């Protein structure tokens, strides 16, 4: 908006006042919501592209309870690329609506991975939730084994 105003009022004697007034105009709630939504979409898109581009990734999980006593699983991802650079990002926060047994965590996470098309063939390790890893023994859905974990989150 200010770029247009600069062009429109380029030769006007009160250009500085006009520009100041335009800069002071507050954005509507809809405009702010739209911009926040665009920023979130861009961040998600970048993360999806990074997951496709990376060679391997590991996950770090943490269980917690929010203020309304809802159990949740925070998942962070560390990706390693061809040039051996790495990048760590917040992946998701999954509500655990029933119980927090390993099999429940596994099922919620597996559903998320299917819905978001997470490239699990690149998964090298999952850290912090032993019961989650033990639940894997009963399903062929994730390509991991507890004995073969390489902890990429230490570096």
Secondary structure, 3 states (H helix, E strand, C coil): CHHHHHHHCCCCCCHHHHHHHHHHCCCCHHHHHHHHHHHHHHHHHHHHHHHHHCCEEEEEEEEEECCCCCEEEEEEEEEECCCCCEEEEEEEEEEECCCCCHHHHHHHHHHHHHHHCCCHHHEEEEECCHHHHHHHHHCCCCCCCHHHCCCHHHC
